[in-house]
Structures are given as C-alpha cells and as structure tokens.
C-alpha cells in the first residue's frame, strides 16, 4: 500500500511553469506584471476545469459544434465593440464567472467562448495577460514543458474537432503549425528565436545595417535612403496596417476560438506576418545593393519567419503570405524610386 502511494506521488503530473522572459515573443516591457499574472489565475483554473470535461471525441465534437452554431455570422470586430471593459482584472473575472455559473454539461463551451471574448479587449496588457494564461494551459509545449498525458489527450480531442471542420488548406496550415510549434522548446532556443523576432521588429536590424553602410560611405546616404530604407518602410507599413487591418475586420469570431484550441497564441491578428514581410523585404533590398553575404541575409530572414511559427504567433500561411508581400512590395518600390531618381 505504501509503495503504491509513493509511486502515485512520483507520477503526479506537474503543471507547466509560469512563463518567463524568453518564453513569449513580446518585448520585456509588455510581459505581464506579477499582479497581472495573479489576476489571470482564475482564467487558468477555468480552462483546466473546462478541459477536464472533454473526456471523449464525441464530447469535443459537441462543444465545437455548439460554438460554431452560436458564433455563426459574428465578426471579431463586432464582438470587440460589445466585449468586456478593459478595466484591470475584469476580463479575467468574466471567464471565471462563465466557469462558475455554467452547468457542467456546458462548462467547456461557455469558458472557451468567454475566453475568446476576453481576447477581443482593446487593452493590450489585459489581452496579453489572458493570452499567456491560455497558452500555459492549452499549449504547454510552447514553454518547453512536457504535457501531462491525460490533459494532452483531452486537448487533442478538441484540436481534432476543430481541424476536421476547417477547409482543407486551413487544416493543412494548422497541422503544419502544430508540427513546428511542438518541436522541443528549450530555454536557449526560446531565447534565440525571441531575440531574432525582437530585433527584426519592423525590420530594425536591417535599418541598423543601412546605418553602418551609410557611415562608411556618406556619399551613398541619399541612395541608401531612397533605394533601401524607404521601400522597406513602405513594404512593412503596407503589410502591418491596410492589409492586416482589412483581414482583421473580416475575421469571424470563431477563428479566435479555433486559435485557442489549436494552440496558436490568441488575441492577435496574424495575417499576414509583418515580421516575415520586413525580414525578406530587407534581405532582398540589401542584397540588391550589397550582394556580399546575400545568402546569409536570406538565412537570417528565414529564421525570423520560422521563429514566428515556433513562438506560436503565426500559422505557416501567415508567414508565407508575409514573405511574398514583403518581397513583391520591396521589388516594386525599389524599382519605382530608382527609376524616378534616374529620370
């Protein structure tokens, strides 16, 4: 009897660790503060209870079916307008309330819906707080934590229920995301890819390279600004604002729930990837002007794009589309400004 008890204690599943710097692709000053993490604890508790209720593929199908029916025709932008206020802690309280008031048969459905609504809040810090809580529960691989066998099986029930309802290309995209995102996540790799995604935000590292080139040859400052810096700025801005905003406004609310279940970092508008656009646009523009080390720049751009999937921020389709947009815009505006300069 005592041996059995000791064995049970050894096999008792452990919860994923709290996320720390390097585990998520956000700047240090945007990481949730200790008091915000404390506010998010009811969200994690509610989600754990919600997952515990999904004890079969049939139950998972029932939950996702009900959510699809309930949210049909809803746009994320519409939910945002009537969503919870951004006051500190209110968004987390909404999820907790859904967990405590819903009958057991509807708890999973109500908690996922309330969590998705909380992620439409305009307050970035509150959104990040809930987003990280969601990932700690539904995507522990993101932190390099080994998921507990029982909970992982229940998460898989929900994932499969979502995946089989997606269009073929969307399902392929989601499956590829899971393959990459569930690769080993050591602290070193998290820090490496977080570092890449951070220094290439908006193409910042490429601008630094341009600055060094301009200091070395000041006669080329105007040329560098016109043929590299300006096309890169416009290419990145077009992807980050009009294109991303267009798809943000059109996105169905159900896609936030799908992101939560699949394991993608929820609460962000990810199509297309701005980091991938800036990385490849900058690589092409610099290679056109400074061909030495052209291959290395494309390798770096590819690693930046890969980091967006590895860190859970983007689907492969977001990264591919961002890459194509970035290259096309870079080529067009480089040609446009260079042609005008010559005339």
C-alpha positions in Angstrom: 0.0 0.0 0.0 2.8 2.4 0.9 4.7 1.5 -2.3 1.6 2.3 -4.3 1.2 5.7 -2.6 4.8 6.5 -3.2 4.6 5.6 -6.8 1.5 7.7 -7.3 3.3 10.7 -5.8 6.2 10.3 -8.2 3.8 10.1 -11.2 1.7 13.0 -10.1 1.5 15.4 -13.1 3.1 18.8 -12.7 1.7 22.0 -14.1 3.7 23.9 -16.7 5.9 26.6 -15.2 5.0 30.2 -15.2 6.2 31.9 -18.4 9.4 33.9 -18.0 11.3 36.3 -20.3 12.3 34.5 -23.4 9.3 32.2 -23.5 7.0 34.5 -25.4 7.6 36.8 -28.4 6.9 40.1 -26.8 9.2 42.9 -25.6 10.1 42.7 -21.9 8.1 45.8 -21.0 4.9 44.1 -22.3 5.3 41.0 -20.2 2.5 40.7 -17.6 3.5 42.0 -14.2 3.2 39.8 -11.1 -0.1 41.3 -10.1 -1.4 40.7 -13.7 -0.3 37.1 -13.5 -2.2 36.8 -10.2 -5.3 38.3 -11.9 -5.0 35.6 -14.7 -5.1 32.7 -12.3 -8.9 32.4 -12.5 -8.6 32.1 -16.3 -6.1 29.2 -16.0 -8.3 27.5 -13.4 -11.4 27.8 -15.5 -9.6 26.5 -18.6 -8.2 23.5 -16.7 -11.7 22.6 -15.5 -13.1 23.1 -19.0 -10.6 20.7 -20.5 -11.3 18.2 -17.8 -14.9 17.9 -19.0 -13.8 16.8 -22.5 -13.5 13.1 -21.9 -14.2 11.8 -25.4 -14.0 12.8 -29.1 -17.8 12.9 -29.1 -17.8 15.5 -26.3 -15.2 17.6 -28.1 -17.4 17.5 -31.3 -20.4 18.6 -29.4 -18.6 21.5 -27.8 -17.1 22.8 -31.1 -20.4 22.3 -32.9 -22.3 24.4 -30.4 -19.7 27.1 -30.5 -19.8 27.2 -34.3 -23.6 27.4 -34.2 -23.6 30.1 -31.6 -21.0 32.3 -33.3 -22.1 31.9 -36.9 -22.1 35.3 -38.7 -20.3 37.0 -35.8 -17.2 39.1 -36.7 -14.4 39.6 -34.2 -14.6 43.3 -34.6 -18.3 43.2 -33.7 -17.7 41.2 -30.5 -14.9 43.7 -29.6 -17.4 46.6 -29.6 -19.7 44.9 -27.1 -17.0 42.9 -25.2 -15.8 43.3 -21.6 -14.4 46.6 -20.5 -10.6 46.9 -20.3 -10.5 47.7 -16.6 -7.9 45.7 -14.7 -9.0 42.2 -13.9 -12.5 42.5 -15.4 -11.7 40.3 -18.4 -10.4 37.6 -16.2 -13.4 37.8 -14.0 -15.7 37.3 -17.0 -14.0 33.9 -17.7 -14.2 32.9 -14.0 -17.9 33.8 -14.0 -18.6 31.6 -17.0 -16.9 28.7 -15.3 -18.8 29.1 -12.0 -22.3 29.8 -13.4 -22.4 27.3 -16.4 -23.9 23.9 -15.8 -21.3 21.1 -16.0 -22.6 20.0 -19.5 -21.9 23.4 -20.9 -18.8 24.5 -19.0 -16.3 23.9 -21.7 -18.4 25.7 -24.3 -19.0 28.7 -22.0 -15.4 29.0 -20.8 -13.9 28.9 -24.4 -16.5 31.4 -25.6 -15.8 33.8 -22.6 -12.1 33.4 -23.1 -12.3 34.3 -26.8 -14.5 37.4 -25.9 -11.9 38.4 -23.3 -9.2 38.3 -26.0 -11.1 40.9 -28.0 -10.5 43.6 -25.4 -8.7 46.7 -26.8 -6.4 46.8 -23.7 -3.2 45.3 -24.9 -1.9 44.4 -21.4 -5.1 42.7 -20.5 -5.2 40.8 -23.8 -1.6 39.7 -23.2 -2.4 38.6 -19.7 -5.2 36.3 -20.8 -3.3 35.2 -23.9 -0.4 33.9 -21.8 -2.8 32.2 -19.4 -4.4 30.4 -22.3 -1.1 29.2 -23.6 0.1 27.9 -20.2 -3.0 25.7 -20.1 -3.6 24.7 -23.7 -0.2 24.8 -25.2 2.4 23.9 -22.5 4.8 22.8 -25.3 5.3 26.5 -26.0 7.2 26.7 -22.7 9.2 23.5 -23.2 7.0 21.8 -20.6 6.0 18.2 -21.1 2.2 18.0 -21.2 0.5 15.6 -18.8 -0.8 12.6 -20.7 -4.4 12.8 -19.6 -4.8 16.5 -20.3 -2.9 16.3 -23.6 -5.4 13.6 -24.7 -8.3 15.9 -24.0 -6.6 18.8 -25.7 -6.1 16.6 -28.7 -9.9 15.7 -28.8 -10.6 19.4 -29.1 -7.9 20.1 -31.7 -9.2 17.3 -33.9 -12.8 18.5 -33.5 -11.6 21.9 -34.8 -9.3 20.6 -37.5 -11.9 18.4 -39.2 -14.2 21.4 -39.6 -11.6 23.6 -41.3 -11.3 23.9 -45.0 -8.5 21.6 -46.4 -5.9 24.4 -46.8 -6.7 25.9 -43.4 -6.4 22.4 -41.8 -3.1 21.8 -43.6 -1.9 25.2 -42.3 -2.9 24.4 -38.7 -1.3 20.9 -38.8 2.0 22.4 -40.1 1.8 24.9 -37.3 1.4 22.1 -34.7 4.4 20.2 -36.2 6.6 23.2 -35.8 5.2 24.6 -32.6 5.5 21.3 -30.8 9.2 21.0 -31.6 11.5 21.0 -28.5 11.3 24.4 -26.7 14.4 24.7 -24.6 15.2 28.0 -22.8 18.2 28.5 -25.2 16.0 28.1 -28.3 13.2 30.2 -26.9 15.7 33.0 -26.1 17.4 32.7 -29.6 14.1 32.9 -31.5 12.7 35.5 -29.2 15.8 37.6 -29.8 15.5 37.2 -33.6 11.9 38.2 -33.6 12.6 41.2 -31.3 15.5 42.7 -33.2 13.7 42.3 -36.5 10.5 44.0 -35.4 9.7 46.4 -38.2 13.0 45.4 -39.9 15.0 47.2 -37.1 18.2 45.1 -37.6 18.2 45.9 -41.4 18.0 49.6 -40.6 21.0 49.2 -38.4 22.9 47.6 -41.2 21.9 50.5 -43.5 23.2 53.0 -40.9 26.5 51.2 -40.8 26.8 51.3 -44.6 25.9 55.0 -44.7 28.5 55.9 -42.1 31.2 54.0 -44.1 30.3 55.8 -47.3 28.4 59.1 -46.7 28.1 59.8 -50.4 25.6 57.0 -50.6 23.3 58.1 -47.8 20.6 59.5 -50.1 20.9 56.5 -52.3 20.5 54.1 -49.4 17.6 56.0 -48.0 15.8 56.1 -51.3 16.5 52.6 -52.7 16.5 50.6 -49.4 15.2 52.4 -46.4 12.1 54.0 -48.0 11.0 50.8 -49.9 11.5 48.7 -46.7 9.5 51.2 -44.6 6.6 51.3 -47.1 6.6 47.5 -47.6 6.4 46.9 -43.9 3.8 49.6 -43.3 1.5 48.3 -46.1 1.5 44.8 -44.5 1.1 45.9 -40.9 -1.7 48.4 -41.5 -4.0 48.3 -44.5 -3.6 44.6 -45.3 -3.6 43.3 -41.8 -6.5 45.7 -40.8 -8.6 44.5 -43.8 -8.4 40.9 -42.8 -8.8 41.8 -39.1 -12.1 43.4 -39.8 -13.3 40.4 -41.9 -12.2 37.7 -39.4 -15.0 35.6 -38.0 -15.2 35.4 -34.2 -14.9 31.6 -34.3 -11.3 31.9 -35.5 -10.3 33.2 -32.1 -11.8 30.1 -30.5 -10.0 27.9 -33.1 -6.7 29.6 -32.3 -7.2 28.9 -28.6 -7.9 25.2 -29.2 -5.2 24.6 -31.7 -2.6 26.3 -29.6 -1.7 29.4 -31.5 -1.1 32.5 -29.4 -4.6 34.0 -29.5 -5.7 37.6 -29.4 -3.5 38.8 -32.3 -4.4 39.5 -35.9 -1.8 37.4 -37.7 -2.5 37.5 -41.4 0.0 38.2 -42.9 3.1 38.1 -40.8 4.7 41.6 -40.6 8.0 40.2 -39.3 8.3 37.9 -42.3 7.5 40.7 -44.7 10.1 43.0 -43.1 12.7 40.3 -42.9 12.5 39.2 -46.5 11.9 42.7 -47.9 15.0 44.0 -46.1 17.1 41.0 -47.2 16.2 41.5 -50.9 16.8 45.3 -50.8 20.2 44.9 -49.0 21.3 42.1 -51.3 20.4 44.2 -54.4 22.7 47.0 -53.2 25.3 45.0 -51.2 25.5 41.5 -52.8 28.2 40.2 -50.4 26.7 37.8 -47.9 23.4 37.7 -49.8 22.9 34.0 -48.8 23.4 34.8 -45.1 20.7 37.5 -45.2 18.2 35.1 -46.6 19.1 32.5 -44.0 18.5 35.1 -41.3 15.2 36.2 -42.9 14.1 32.5 -43.0 15.0 32.1 -39.3 13.0 35.2 -38.4 10.0 33.8 -40.3 10.4 30.4 -38.7 10.6 32.0 -35.3 7.1 33.4 -35.7 5.7 29.8 -36.0 8.0 28.3 -33.4 7.0 31.0 -30.9 3.3 30.4 -31.6 2.4 33.8 -33.1 1.7 32.8 -36.7 0.4 30.0 -38.9 2.8 28.9 -41.7 0.3 30.5 -44.2 0.7 33.9 -42.4 4.5 33.6 -42.7 4.4 32.6 -46.4 2.0 35.4 -47.3 4.0 37.9 -45.4 7.2 36.8 -47.2 5.6 37.1 -50.6 4.0 40.5 -49.8 7.3 41.8 -48.4 9.3 40.7 -51.5 6.8 42.0 -54.0 6.5 45.4 -52.3 10.3 45.7 -51.9 10.8 44.9 -55.6 8.1 47.3 -56.8 9.1 50.3 -54.6 12.8 49.8 -55.2 12.1 49.9 -59.0 9.8 52.9 -58.6 12.1 55.1 -56.6 15.3 54.0 -58.5 13.5 54.7 -61.8 12.4 58.2 -60.7 15.9 59.0 -59.5 17.4 58.3 -62.9 14.8 60.4 -64.7 
